[in-house]
Each structure stands twice: as structure tokens, then as C-alpha cells.
Amino acid sequence: MTILSLVEPLLFTGLTILAVSLVAKRGKTIFNTIKLGRSENISGPKIERWKNVLLLAFGQRKMFRKPGVALLHLIVYAGFIIINVEIIEIILDGILGQHRLFAPILGSAYSLLINAFETLAVLVFLACSVFIIRRNLKSIARLQSTDLNGWPRKDAFIILGTELLLMSLFLVMNASDTLLQQRGHLAYSQHLTGNFWISSMLHPLFVSFTNETLVVLERTTWWLHILGIYAFLNYLPHSKHLHIILAFPSAYFAKLEPSGKMENMPAIQQEVIYAMQPELAPTDGHVNSPRFGARDVMDLSWKNLLDAYSCTECGRCSSACPANQTGKLLSPRKIMMATRDRLEEVGKVVASNSTWKEDGRSLLHDFITVEEINACTTCHACVQECPVSLSPLDIILQLRRNLVMEESNTPAEWATLFGNIENNFAPWKFNPEDREKWIQPT
């Protein structure tokens, strides 16, 4: 083994260890950040939860309400999963200093497998191109919204551009490889794979290249392809495309209760009991009074925080929101994005100090305004439209409860409503004894 052939596997192994270590470190940070949320006991039949995983996360059932876009998304998703199976061979080749390690093992099946990968690569290339065109040339309100101004819009194009680049490198790598095989050049002729359907069409572009130039091209595209994958892998946990991974636990832990069902707050019920039966209140005067609702991300549950990280910013929730569509400030997508932004901010402080130190900011007011919260009609459309049933509504309700219960911050109309319910046991301002007068004959 020459010095050059020894150095390349060592270099590749070192880069692989570095890439995996950085991803693991980021994954641990995200996990610990999600754990900052309060505990929440999620129960329900496991068979229903696994059904959600299969239908929503894997099958993307909700996406297929719009079949065209759903099919393109499925192609890109399948490409991400299936084509990257080839990474196993690339990694083993890199570590062991081999070339096409699986070719002699799989025989003719190897050629069929790579042909399938190449066909899918072309479909992914076309799908990503369509998505870029849709975002630039077609006026789709949810993709042109100001919610996406700045980094979120750039993030989408970085991902799509990276996919285009990776698919192109994959095809050029195969084209130069098989051309070298046909010429019987060195190691490339030891394991003949035959022509691949798609990449062989690129041979005319490189047929004038010398063998040495083709080797440089093949090695360069090979390295760029795997380094691009490693870079993508490390970029993923910092972008909205983390949903590729977190969509599965989010779908599993999605609520199974009837749509729109709101949870009671035991602490409030206990306060009412103490008010009606003072003899039940603790005699030492120490009453456990937790914060009502949520003011900051630590007051939300770990499931809310998982949802925030899982949001892909597709905007289907905002497109279905009646408040948003009638010009109100509320955007369910922005609720999720703001929660994630604040969560990242808090997570960085905790990671650097090993504990949370108040910074004078909070999710409510600093990231999400009162006007946004009060505009929600609690219709549940955002949850219904989300491809993996994330719940902006649950976050909105908890923030609103904090506004009402701890800040007494409500519109005047709501205050009148609350007063009527408290005094008359109904939203209307009339005596409860007169409630049935309308059925009496005149």
C-alpha cells in the first residue's frame, strides 16, 4: 500500500468521526433543550400512535390532499432515504480504501440497484427544480408570506440547492467511473458494474477526457459527494428540515382526543374548591400556586417544544387559519417559528451556563404579541391541516391562559363575558331564573 493510498482512508475516517461527533453533539443539545419543558403524560392506545407514524410521517397522508405537490415531496423524501443507502458503501470504501465494495458481492443485482438510485436521483433533481420555480415564479401566498422573510427563506433554498448539487455529483461520479471501467483503467476495471442507465447518457460529455483527467473527476466528485452529505447532515439539525427526523416522534405523540378538546387545569379547579370550601385549604397558609398557562418556553410541555422543532414552516396551518386569512396578525406558522427561536435562545444560555439565568425576555410579549394570541378562534384548523398534526393551538391556549389568569389582560368584550359567566352562569347578562322564559307562552 502506497503512502497516498494509506493517507486517504485515514483522512476519510477522521472526517467521518468528526462529522458524526458534531451531529451527535447537536442532537444531544436539542434533546436537552426539549427537556426544559414541563412534563406531560401522553397516553392512549399504541396501535393508534403507530398508525399515525405510518400514515402521517411515512405515508404523508395529509399531504395528498394536494396530490401533485405531495408526489413531488414524496419523491424528494424517498430520495433522501433510499439514495443515501449508497452512503453505506461510500463510507466503507473510504475507510477500507476500496472501490465499489459491494459490486462483487451483489453481482448483477448491484447494477440494478444503482440504476434504481440514478432514476430516483433524476426524479429528485426535477422535483427540487419544480420547488425552486414554485417559490420564485408562482405566487403562492403561504410561500410569499412575510413569516419567511430573512433566514427562513434562505434556509429553504439552501436545502433545495444542496439536493440538486448532491444528485448532480452522484451522476457525474458514476459516469466517470463507468467510463474508466470501459477503458480498463487500473482499479476501475477490477469490478465491472456495467453501464448505468442515466449516468451513461453523460459519457459523451467526458469521452474526450484523458484517463488521468477522468480519475481526477471521479475522485473529486466522490469526495465532494460524501463531504456534501456530511455537511448536509450537520446543517440539518440547525434548519427547519430537522422535521425529516422529528416528524416521526411528533406523529407518534400527537393527541388522539377529539379535535378541539381543551384540557382542564387542575390548579384552577383546586383554587375554586378552596374558594367554595375554605376549610379544605392548607392550614399553614402554604398553597402551591403554579404558574397558570405559559409565559415562556419552560412553561410549555416537552411535547410543545418537540412540535416547535418539528415544524417545517410549510404554512398550511396559516393558509387554513380564518384569522390569518381575514387579515389578522395571527399566523400559526409564526407561533411555531417564534417558539423555536426563543427555545434556541434559552437552550444556548442553559448549554453555556449549565442552568437558566433570567434574561428579561419571554416568549409572550417579546416573541409573540397579545394581538396575535387574542386573534385565535380556537377552530383547530391549524392542527387539522398540519401534515404531522403539530399543535400551534395548544401553545396559543397556554399563552392566552397566562394573559387572562396572571395578567388579567383581556379585551373588554371578554371581561364582560367572563363576568356574566361568573355571576349568571351564562355568557348573557340576564338572571338565570329567567333563562326558560322564552319557552313560556305569551
Secondary structure, 3 states (H helix, E strand, C coil): CCHHHHHHHHHHHHHHHHHHHHHHHHHHHHHHHHCCCECCCCCCCHHHHHHHHHHHHHCCHHHHHCHHHHHHHHHHHHHHHHHHHHHHHHHHHHHHCCCCCCHHHHCHHHHHHHHHHHHHHHHHHHHHHHHHHHHHCCCCHHHHCHHHCCHHHHHHHHHHHHHHHHHHHHHHHHHHHHHHHHCCCHHHHCCCCCCCCCHHHHHHHHCCCCHHHHHHHHHHHHHHHHHHHHHHHHHHHHCHHHHHHHHHHHHHCCCCCCCCCCCCCHHHHHHHHHHHCHHHCCCCCCCCCCCCCCCCHHHCEHHHHHHHHHCCCCCHHHHHCHHHHCCCCCCHHHHHHHHHHHHHHHHHHHHHHCCCCCCCCCHHHHHECHHHHHCCCCCCHHHHHCCCCCCHHHHHHHHHHHHHHHHCCCCHHHHHHHHHHHHHCCCCCCCHHHCCHHHCCC
